Amino acid sequence: MNVQSSGFNLYDALLLIGLEGRTGELVVESGNNIGSLLFHEGRILLAFSPYTRAIGDLLVEQEVLTDAELLEVLKQQMTGPHTPVGTLLLKTGKVTFPLIEKMVQEQIRKAIMDFSIWDPLDFSFNDKDVQPFDSIHLPVYEFIPANVINAALVFVAGLSNIDGHSVQSHMADRKS
């Protein structure tokens, strides 16, 4: 979907995915740039952007891990069933869950910030069976500007109360 011609922007897509509780992948493209967000029941689990640094690299840079320790974990990741690097690092005891959670959430925030300035912006949502590896996620509402949330709430309130009646009673009145 070309966002420029559809009238939707990234925040609109995030809001709809969150409201609908969708599970799958939002693929975001602009020129030669491509990224994606993985969702489970409307919550953002992971983000991939060409400008987001890998968690393992950041941990080496911060001297939490050595290059050799990171390479060992990356070898494990390549030879076994797909498991995120953060999960494998937790098993080594070299990192804590709160550290991995903070880093994954910062990756998501950085990717969405990147995507929000891409112009032109194209995106598509692919329904997939995305399952969380752990409890790390971010709600889409963190990224929705307050005026968009307020407009959505006013709209939903209007649907549930037309002229002082619920939508259901309004529809029943129309059938009579």
Residue, then its C-alpha position, 0 to 999 in steps of 0.5 A: m500500500n502506498v501511504q501517500s496515496s492511501g491517506f494512511n501514515l505509519y501511526d494510522a497503521l500502528l493504531l489499526i494493528g493495535l486496535e484489531g489485535r493483529t498478529g503478523e509482520l508490517v513491512v515498511e519500505s522507502g526507496n532502497n530502505i526496508g524494515s519490519l515490525l513483528f506483532h503478536e495480538g497487537r503488541i510490537l515484539l521486534a523491529f528490524s531497520p537498516y539503521t538499528r544496531a544489533i543487540g550483540d554488537l551493542l553489548v560488545e561495545q558496552e563491554v558487557l560481552t567480548d567478541a568471542e562470547l558474542l561469536e559463540v552465541l551467534k554460532q549457537q543461533m545458526t546451528g539450532p532452532h531460531t532463537p533470538v540472540g537475547t534469549l541465548l545470551l540470557k542462558t549464558g548468565k552474562v546479561t540480565f532480562p531487564l537489560i535485554e528488555k531495555m535494549v529490545q524496546e530501544q531497538i523498536r523505538k529507534a526503528i519506528m523513529d527511522f520509519s516515521i521520517w522515510d518519504p515516500l513510505d510504502f507498507s504492507f501487513n502480512d498475517k503470520d503466526v508470530q509467537p513471542f519468545d518472552s514477555i518483551h513487547l511494546p504497546v503500539y499506543e506508545f507511538i501514537p500521537a495524543n491527537v490521533i488517540n483522542a480522535a479515535l476515542v471520539f470516533v469510537a464513543g460516537l459509534s457506541n452512542i448515537d443520539g444517546h442510544s447505543v449502536q445496537s438500539h439505533m440499528a434495531d430502531r431502523k429495522s422496525 
